[in-house]
């Protein structure tokens, strides 16, 4: 229910935000991103039992963090989204285990407006701790696995998404996707490691 910022040397508390019931942060990390307005925020997943997940932006300054903007939630239980940030952009894969909808968000006051860009993609296998299989490689350029996890797609989404590259795998991917410079690295369940130039 809480995000706390600590001073890195003495670990004194600098700021925090506590969610009111019935909300929780259904997330493993707070992702720093600079929005198109030049503001530094944290992108997190905020959930409730009744509404499922929503993307939320947390902003700080002084002892109190605040929720700046939120996307609509699913309005039903057991629905989650996997955030994806980079290049000053906000993305998420909605229901990555059920259809997988790549969605881009823009900040509009206290709301995050969503545009659905690509269906039938994923970010991780259900139950896996490797949640980082979708990667932003540049503004509007996203690498995502297909729903069967056997192919990585390079999508150019400026504005509509089109597939500009494919990396077929010998088995379902079994690692996070690592971007090093202009090369992407990934391993699969067949024991192979791939290097893919994506820029």
C-alpha positions in Angstrom: 0.0 0.0 0.0 3.0 2.3 0.2 6.0 3.6 -1.8 8.8 5.1 0.3 11.9 7.0 -0.9 15.0 6.7 1.2 18.1 8.8 1.4 20.8 6.6 -0.1 23.5 7.0 2.5 21.8 7.2 5.9 18.5 5.5 4.7 16.4 8.3 6.3 12.9 8.6 4.8 12.6 11.4 2.3 9.1 11.0 1.1 6.3 8.4 0.8 2.8 7.9 -0.6 0.2 5.6 1.1 -2.8 4.4 -0.9 -6.2 4.5 0.6 -8.2 1.3 0.8 -9.1 -0.6 -1.3 -6.1 0.2 -3.5 -2.7 -1.5 -3.5 0.5 -1.4 -5.6 0.4 -4.7 -7.6 3.9 -4.3 -8.8 7.6 -5.3 -8.3 9.2 -2.0 -9.1 8.6 1.8 -9.5 9.8 2.8 -13.0 11.3 6.3 -13.4 10.3 8.1 -16.6 10.4 11.7 -17.8 7.0 12.6 -19.3 6.5 14.7 -22.4 6.0 17.7 -20.1 9.5 17.3 -18.8 8.4 16.0 -15.4 10.1 13.1 -13.7 7.6 10.6 -12.3 7.4 6.9 -11.3 5.2 4.5 -13.3 3.5 1.8 -11.2 0.6 -0.5 -11.2 -2.3 0.4 -8.9 -5.0 -2.2 -8.3 -8.1 -2.9 -6.4 -10.1 -6.1 -5.9 -13.1 -4.9 -7.8 -11.5 -2.9 -10.6 -8.3 -4.8 -11.4 -5.2 -2.9 -12.4 -4.5 0.6 -13.7 -1.3 2.4 -14.7 -0.5 5.2 -12.3 2.1 8.0 -12.2 3.6 9.0 -8.8 5.3 12.4 -8.5 7.3 13.8 -5.7 8.8 16.9 -4.1 9.1 17.4 -0.4 8.0 14.8 2.2 4.8 13.7 0.3 4.6 11.7 -2.9 1.3 12.0 -4.8 -0.6 10.1 -7.5 -0.4 12.5 -10.4 -2.3 10.6 -13.1 -4.1 7.2 -13.5 -5.4 5.3 -16.4 -8.9 3.7 -16.4 -8.9 0.3 -14.6 -10.4 -2.9 -16.1 -13.6 -2.6 -14.0 -13.4 -6.3 -13.3 -11.4 -8.6 -11.0 -8.2 -10.5 -11.8 -7.1 -8.2 -14.7 -3.5 -6.9 -14.7 -1.2 -4.9 -17.0 2.6 -4.9 -17.4 4.1 -1.4 -17.7 6.8 -0.5 -20.2 8.6 2.8 -20.1 11.5 4.5 -21.9 12.3 7.3 -24.3 9.9 9.6 -22.4 7.0 7.3 -23.3 4.5 5.3 -21.3 3.3 1.9 -22.6 1.8 -1.2 -21.1 0.7 -4.7 -22.2 -2.8 -5.2 -20.9 -3.7 -8.7 -19.9 -0.4 -10.2 -21.1 -1.7 -13.7 -20.5 -5.1 -13.2 -22.1 -4.8 -11.8 -25.6 -2.1 -9.2 -24.8 -2.9 -5.7 -25.9 0.0 -3.3 -26.4 -1.2 0.1 -25.4 0.4 3.6 -25.4 -0.5 6.3 -22.8 -0.3 10.0 -22.9 -0.7 12.3 -19.9 -3.8 14.5 -19.9 -4.1 16.3 -16.5 -4.9 13.7 -13.9 -5.8 11.1 -16.5 -3.8 8.8 -18.7 -5.3 8.4 -22.1 -4.8 5.0 -23.8 -4.4 4.1 -27.5 -4.5 0.4 -28.3 -1.7 -0.3 -30.7 -1.2 -4.1 -31.2 -3.0 -7.3 -30.1 -1.9 -10.8 -29.4 1.4 -9.9 -27.7 2.9 -10.6 -24.3 5.5 -9.5 -21.8 6.1 -12.7 -19.8 4.8 -16.3 -19.2 2.3 -16.6 -16.4 4.0 -17.4 -13.1 7.4 -16.4 -14.4 9.7 -14.0 -12.5 11.2 -12.9 -15.8 8.8 -9.9 -16.5 11.0 -8.0 -18.8 10.5 -9.6 -22.2 9.0 -6.4 -23.8 11.5 -3.6 -24.4 11.3 -0.1 -25.8 14.2 0.3 -28.2 13.4 3.9 -29.2 10.5 6.3 -29.5 7.6 4.3 -30.8 9.7 1.2 -31.4 8.9 -1.8 -29.3 10.1 -5.4 -29.1 7.4 -7.7 -27.8 6.9 -11.5 -27.8 4.0 -13.0 -29.5 1.3 -14.7 -27.3 2.9 -18.2 -27.9 6.3 -16.8 -26.7 8.1 -18.3 -29.7 8.7 -15.1 -31.8 9.9 -11.6 -30.9 8.4 -8.8 -33.0 10.0 -5.4 -33.6 7.1 -3.0 -34.0 7.3 0.5 -35.4 4.3 2.4 -33.9 4.6 5.9 -35.3 1.6 6.3 -35.3 0.1 2.9 -36.2 2.1 -0.3 -35.5 3.7 -2.3 -38.2 6.1 -5.2 -37.9 9.6 -4.3 -39.1 11.4 -7.3 -37.9 10.9 -10.8 -36.5 13.1 -13.1 -34.4 11.8 -16.7 -34.5 13.0 -18.8 -31.5 13.7 -22.5 -31.2 11.4 -22.7 -28.1 9.5 -20.3 -25.9 11.7 -17.5 -24.5 13.0 -18.3 -21.0 14.8 -15.1 -20.0 14.3 -11.4 -19.8 15.1 -9.5 -22.9 18.3 -7.4 -22.5 19.1 -4.4 -24.7 22.8 -3.5 -24.9 23.4 -0.6 -27.2 21.8 -1.5 -30.5 21.7 -5.2 -29.8 19.0 -7.3 -28.1 19.8 -10.5 -26.2 17.4 -13.3 -25.2 17.5 -17.0 -24.3 14.9 -19.7 -25.0 13.8 -22.9 -23.5 15.7 -24.9 -26.1 19.0 -23.6 -24.5 19.8 -21.1 -27.2 20.9 -17.5 -26.7 20.2 -15.0 -29.5 21.7 -11.6 -30.4 19.6 -9.4 -32.5 20.5 -6.0 -34.0 17.3 -3.8 -33.6 18.5 -0.2 -34.2 
